[in-house]
């Protein structure tokens, strides 16, 4: 009766535990890793649409943005972005950091019109990239 030996019982238990752990990781691994890792503002906050408007007649151009918070549990505020300003030929004129004081709750999508902090002479287009954001609560 080899299947009732002590080594056979230990081997079966180890195999069952391995199968259970593998299935648990496959089903819940992303959620567990997400809970253990901290907030990731550049990964969580997505700029779904952006538009740089320098032709609206004011001294400073305006950014029209649509931001989405992909996090399921972190609320962000004071979003810091890197703005790259381009001229008519598509050459980079200047790069600057701008801060948008907006509260994004988990799963939220918001449309924001934000005036640029400085006049950007010669800029006709721009690009944005999220650098950081302040975590307001989890």
Short mmCIF file of the C-alpha atoms (twelve columns), coordinates in Angstrom:
data_MODEL
# 
_entry.id   MODEL 
# 
loop_
_atom_site.group_PDB 
_atom_site.id 
_atom_site.type_symbol 
_atom_site.label_atom_id 
_atom_site.label_alt_id 
_atom_site.label_comp_id 
_atom_site.label_asym_id 
_atom_site.label_seq_id 
_atom_site.Cartn_x 
_atom_site.Cartn_y 
_atom_site.Cartn_z 
_atom_site.pdbx_PDB_model_num 
ATOM 1   C CA . UNK A 1   0.000   0.000  0.000   1 
ATOM 2   C CA . UNK A 2   2.352   2.698  -1.298  1 
ATOM 3   C CA . UNK A 3   -0.337  5.364  -1.561  1 
ATOM 4   C CA . UNK A 4   -0.871  5.345  2.211   1 
ATOM 5   C CA . UNK A 5   2.779   5.876  3.101   1 
ATOM 6   C CA . UNK A 6   3.839   8.984  4.933   1 
ATOM 7   C CA . UNK A 7   5.768   10.387 1.918   1 
ATOM 8   C CA . UNK A 8   2.755   9.883  -0.321  1 
ATOM 9   C CA . UNK A 9   0.507   11.844 2.071   1 
ATOM 10  C CA . UNK A 10  3.030   14.703 2.393   1 
ATOM 11  C CA . UNK A 11  3.462   14.811 -1.403  1 
ATOM 12  C CA . UNK A 12  -0.301  15.012 -1.995  1 
ATOM 13  C CA . UNK A 13  -0.677  17.799 0.569   1 
ATOM 14  C CA . UNK A 14  2.194   19.765 -0.963  1 
ATOM 15  C CA . UNK A 15  0.702   19.365 -4.454  1 
ATOM 16  C CA . UNK A 16  -2.744  20.532 -3.259  1 
ATOM 17  C CA . UNK A 17  -1.252  23.535 -1.465  1 
ATOM 18  C CA . UNK A 18  0.728   24.439 -4.600  1 
ATOM 19  C CA . UNK A 19  -2.422  24.221 -6.756  1 
ATOM 20  C CA . UNK A 20  -4.416  26.367 -4.311  1 
ATOM 21  C CA . UNK A 21  -1.649  29.003 -4.174  1 
ATOM 22  C CA . UNK A 22  -1.342  29.054 -7.955  1 
ATOM 23  C CA . UNK A 23  -5.100  29.526 -8.423  1 
ATOM 24  C CA . UNK A 24  -5.245  32.195 -5.711  1 
ATOM 25  C CA . UNK A 25  -2.396  34.137 -7.335  1 
ATOM 26  C CA . UNK A 26  -3.985  33.821 -10.776 1 
ATOM 27  C CA . UNK A 27  -7.338  35.157 -9.537  1 
ATOM 28  C CA . UNK A 28  -6.289  37.659 -6.853  1 
ATOM 29  C CA . UNK A 29  -2.602  38.393 -7.532  1 
ATOM 30  C CA . UNK A 30  -3.110  41.839 -9.091  1 
ATOM 31  C CA . UNK A 31  -5.372  42.958 -6.254  1 
ATOM 32  C CA . UNK A 32  -2.890  41.768 -3.628  1 
ATOM 33  C CA . UNK A 33  0.058   43.435 -5.319  1 
ATOM 34  C CA . UNK A 34  -1.963  46.622 -5.738  1 
ATOM 35  C CA . UNK A 35  -2.774  46.691 -2.034  1 
ATOM 36  C CA . UNK A 36  0.825   46.098 -1.016  1 
ATOM 37  C CA . UNK A 37  2.320   48.663 -3.385  1 
ATOM 38  C CA . UNK A 38  1.875   52.359 -2.769  1 
ATOM 39  C CA . UNK A 39  0.123   54.930 -4.944  1 
ATOM 40  C CA . UNK A 40  1.515   55.549 -8.426  1 
ATOM 41  C CA . UNK A 41  0.342   58.966 -9.697  1 
ATOM 42  C CA . UNK A 42  1.956   58.753 -13.169 1 
ATOM 43  C CA . UNK A 43  0.413   55.305 -13.659 1 
ATOM 44  C CA . UNK A 44  -2.966  56.086 -12.108 1 
ATOM 45  C CA . UNK A 45  -3.695  59.509 -13.629 1 
ATOM 46  C CA . UNK A 46  -4.236  59.369 -17.373 1 
ATOM 47  C CA . UNK A 47  -4.614  62.359 -19.676 1 
ATOM 48  C CA . UNK A 48  -7.274  61.051 -22.043 1 
ATOM 49  C CA . UNK A 49  -7.520  64.297 -24.027 1 
ATOM 50  C CA . UNK A 50  -5.623  67.560 -24.008 1 
ATOM 51  C CA . UNK A 51  -5.763  70.721 -26.052 1 
ATOM 52  C CA . UNK A 52  -3.475  73.748 -25.946 1 
ATOM 53  C CA . UNK A 53  -5.323  76.916 -26.932 1 
ATOM 54  C CA . UNK A 54  -3.208  80.011 -27.492 1 
ATOM 55  C CA . UNK A 55  -5.684  81.631 -29.889 1 
ATOM 56  C CA . UNK A 56  -8.410  82.599 -27.430 1 
ATOM 57  C CA . UNK A 57  -7.306  86.232 -27.214 1 
ATOM 58  C CA . UNK A 58  -6.014  86.326 -23.656 1 
ATOM 59  C CA . UNK A 59  -2.463  87.024 -22.567 1 
ATOM 60  C CA . UNK A 60  -1.992  83.468 -21.315 1 
ATOM 61  C CA . UNK A 61  -2.941  80.317 -23.216 1 
ATOM 62  C CA . UNK A 62  -5.398  77.776 -21.838 1 
ATOM 63  C CA . UNK A 63  -5.095  74.016 -21.389 1 
ATOM 64  C CA . UNK A 64  -8.289  72.018 -21.877 1 
ATOM 65  C CA . UNK A 65  -7.818  68.586 -20.311 1 
ATOM 66  C CA . UNK A 66  -9.672  65.410 -19.603 1 
ATOM 67  C CA . UNK A 67  -8.104  63.525 -16.694 1 
ATOM 68  C CA . UNK A 68  -8.981  60.034 -15.533 1 
ATOM 69  C CA . UNK A 69  -8.016  58.398 -12.239 1 
ATOM 70  C CA . UNK A 70  -7.504  54.670 -12.888 1 
ATOM 71  C CA . UNK A 71  -6.840  53.905 -9.229  1 
ATOM 72  C CA . UNK A 72  -9.510  51.995 -7.360  1 
ATOM 73  C CA . UNK A 73  -8.639  53.370 -3.924  1 
ATOM 74  C CA . UNK A 74  -6.442  56.513 -4.079  1 
ATOM 75  C CA . UNK A 75  -7.703  60.090 -4.341  1 
ATOM 76  C CA . UNK A 76  -5.274  62.599 -5.818  1 
ATOM 77  C CA . UNK A 77  -5.027  66.377 -5.679  1 
ATOM 78  C CA . UNK A 78  -2.524  69.023 -6.873  1 
ATOM 79  C CA . UNK A 79  -1.453  67.220 -10.026 1 
ATOM 80  C CA . UNK A 80  2.031   68.182 -11.251 1 
ATOM 81  C CA . UNK A 81  2.571   67.931 -14.998 1 
ATOM 82  C CA . UNK A 82  5.427   68.544 -17.365 1 
ATOM 83  C CA . UNK A 83  4.332   70.755 -20.236 1 
ATOM 84  C CA . UNK A 84  6.263   70.908 -23.509 1 
ATOM 85  C CA . UNK A 85  5.493   73.878 -25.761 1 
ATOM 86  C CA . UNK A 86  5.932   73.660 -29.540 1 
ATOM 87  C CA . UNK A 87  6.114   76.305 -32.262 1 
ATOM 88  C CA . UNK A 88  4.520   76.239 -35.731 1 
ATOM 89  C CA . UNK A 89  7.243   73.954 -37.098 1 
ATOM 90  C CA . UNK A 90  6.887   71.465 -34.230 1 
ATOM 91  C CA . UNK A 91  10.150  72.454 -32.534 1 
ATOM 92  C CA . UNK A 92  10.285  72.554 -28.751 1 
ATOM 93  C CA . UNK A 93  10.275  76.133 -27.480 1 
ATOM 94  C CA . UNK A 94  10.270  75.450 -23.776 1 
ATOM 95  C CA . UNK A 95  9.499   72.847 -21.134 1 
ATOM 96  C CA . UNK A 96  7.922   73.773 -17.828 1 
ATOM 97  C CA . UNK A 97  6.085   72.258 -14.878 1 
ATOM 98  C CA . UNK A 98  2.529   73.235 -14.138 1 
ATOM 99  C CA . UNK A 99  0.388   72.303 -11.151 1 
ATOM 100 C CA . UNK A 100 -3.338  71.784 -11.501 1 
ATOM 101 C CA . UNK A 101 -5.239  71.971 -8.225  1 
ATOM 102 C CA . UNK A 102 -7.900  69.392 -8.958  1 
ATOM 103 C CA . UNK A 103 -9.244  66.568 -6.808  1 
ATOM 104 C CA . UNK A 104 -9.577  63.226 -8.609  1 
ATOM 105 C CA . UNK A 105 -11.411 60.494 -6.731  1 
ATOM 106 C CA . UNK A 106 -10.944 56.834 -7.753  1 
ATOM 107 C CA . UNK A 107 -12.451 56.055 -11.149 1 
ATOM 108 C CA . UNK A 108 -13.335 59.694 -11.793 1 
ATOM 109 C CA . UNK A 109 -13.064 61.441 -15.181 1 
ATOM 110 C CA . UNK A 110 -12.975 65.248 -15.174 1 
ATOM 111 C CA . UNK A 111 -12.825 67.933 -17.845 1 
ATOM 112 C CA . UNK A 112 -10.673 70.862 -16.779 1 
ATOM 113 C CA . UNK A 113 -9.936  74.222 -18.373 1 
ATOM 114 C CA . UNK A 114 -6.804  75.634 -16.789 1 
ATOM 115 C CA . UNK A 115 -5.007  78.842 -17.739 1 
ATOM 116 C CA . UNK A 116 -1.269  78.464 -18.219 1 
ATOM 117 C CA . UNK A 117 0.754   80.185 -15.464 1 
ATOM 118 C CA . UNK A 118 2.847   82.225 -17.939 1 
ATOM 119 C CA . UNK A 119 2.391   83.766 -21.380 1 
ATOM 120 C CA . UNK A 120 3.970   81.484 -23.990 1 
ATOM 121 C CA . UNK A 121 4.961   83.628 -26.949 1 
ATOM 122 C CA . UNK A 122 5.354   81.643 -30.135 1 
ATOM 123 C CA . UNK A 123 3.769   78.467 -28.793 1 
ATOM 124 C CA . UNK A 124 0.953   77.030 -30.898 1 
ATOM 125 C CA . UNK A 125 0.811   73.479 -29.544 1 
ATOM 126 C CA . UNK A 126 1.783   71.596 -26.436 1 
ATOM 127 C CA . UNK A 127 2.093   68.200 -24.820 1 
ATOM 128 C CA . UNK A 128 1.540   67.148 -21.221 1 
ATOM 129 C CA . UNK A 129 2.865   64.355 -19.037 1 
ATOM 130 C CA . UNK A 130 1.864   63.592 -15.432 1 
ATOM 131 C CA . UNK A 131 4.878   63.683 -13.120 1 
ATOM 132 C CA . UNK A 132 3.395   63.546 -9.639  1 
ATOM 133 C CA . UNK A 133 0.294   64.217 -7.589  1 
ATOM 134 C CA . UNK A 134 -0.438  64.655 -3.914  1 
ATOM 135 C CA . UNK A 135 -2.331  61.800 -2.271  1 
ATOM 136 C CA . UNK A 136 -5.249  63.310 -0.389  1 
ATOM 137 C CA . UNK A 137 -6.692  60.101 1.068   1 
ATOM 138 C CA . UNK A 138 -6.818  56.405 0.315   1 
# 
